[in-house]
Amino acid sequence: MSIAQRILEAIEDMGVTQYQVCADTGLDESVISRIIRGETKKPRQKTIELIAKYLHVNPDWLITGEGDKQPEEKPVDFILEMLMSQQRTIESLSETIKNLTAKN
């Protein structure tokens, strides 16, 4: 399984979209798209760490497919991260709605 397949699996497991991953992590959409299309063979460590943290997977597993898929983390930390992620998504969508409303 490639890094692209592992990212897609983790995205599916989380029930989010590539867009949500990018919006919530601050990554440019093209970054994940290039990884998934196989255009980026060795993503930057910081990129992997952001994606892994957001998708709640072990960065080593994401890169190599070896080791535990899930990182050792306290459930409270995971819940807090998810809440913060959802808050960022809400704020982003609110801003988009505000901008679209202002144009009309």
N, C-alpha and C positions, 0 to 999 in steps of 0.2 A: 504494500500500500504506500502511495506517495504522500508527501506532505500536503499536497492539494487535496487528496482523498481524505486525509485525516482532518483537515480544516473543514471540509464539507460535511464530514460525519459529525464533528463537534457542533457545527452550526445547526445541523438538523436536530441533534440531540437537545440543544438549547431551545429550539423552536424560534430562532431569530433569522433574520435575513443578512446577507452580506452588507447591505446598506446600513442596517442597524449596528453591526459590528463596527463599521467605519465611523458612523455618526457618534457612537458612544465612546470609541477609543481615540477619536481625532485623526485616524489614519485616512489618507486620501483613498477614494474608492478604487483608483487604478492600482494601488499597491496590492490589495487582496485579489483583484481581478487578474493581475499579472502572475501572481503565485498560483492561482487556481488553473490558469491556462497553461502553466508550465513555463512561462517566459522568464520567471525569476527562479533560478535553481537553488540559490542559497540566500534566503531573506536575511536582512539584518537582525542581529540578536534582539535589539530593542523592539523591532516589529513583532518578532516571535513572542517575546515576553508580553507585549500588549494583547496580542491575539489570544495567547494561552490564558492569561489572567481573565480576560473577558469571557472566554468560553469555558473557563473553569476546568482546564486540562493542564497536565504536566508539560512544560516546555520541551523537556527531553523526549517525551512521547511524541509530541507534535513534530519535532525535527526528525527523529530516528524511527519512531514506531516501537521503541523498546521501553521497558519499564512500565510503571503504573500509569494508566490513562489519567486518573484523577490525582491531583496534587494532595498532599497532606495539608489540610486546612480545617480550621474549626468551622462548624456549621454557621455560627453567628457571623463570622467574617464573610462567608459566601452570601448569606441573606443580606447583610449590609451592602455588599458590593452590588447585588441585584437591585436593591432599592435605589441606590445611588444611580445606577445605570438607567433605571426606569424614570427617575426624576430628570436626568439629562435628556432622555427621549421626549418626555412631556414638554420640557422647556423648548427643545428644538422644534417640536411640532407646533407649539403655541406661537413661536416666533414666525414660523412659516404661515400659519393661519393669519396672523396679524399683518404680515407683508402682503398676502394675497387679498385680504379684505381692504387694505389701504389702496390697492391698485384699482379697485372697483369703485 
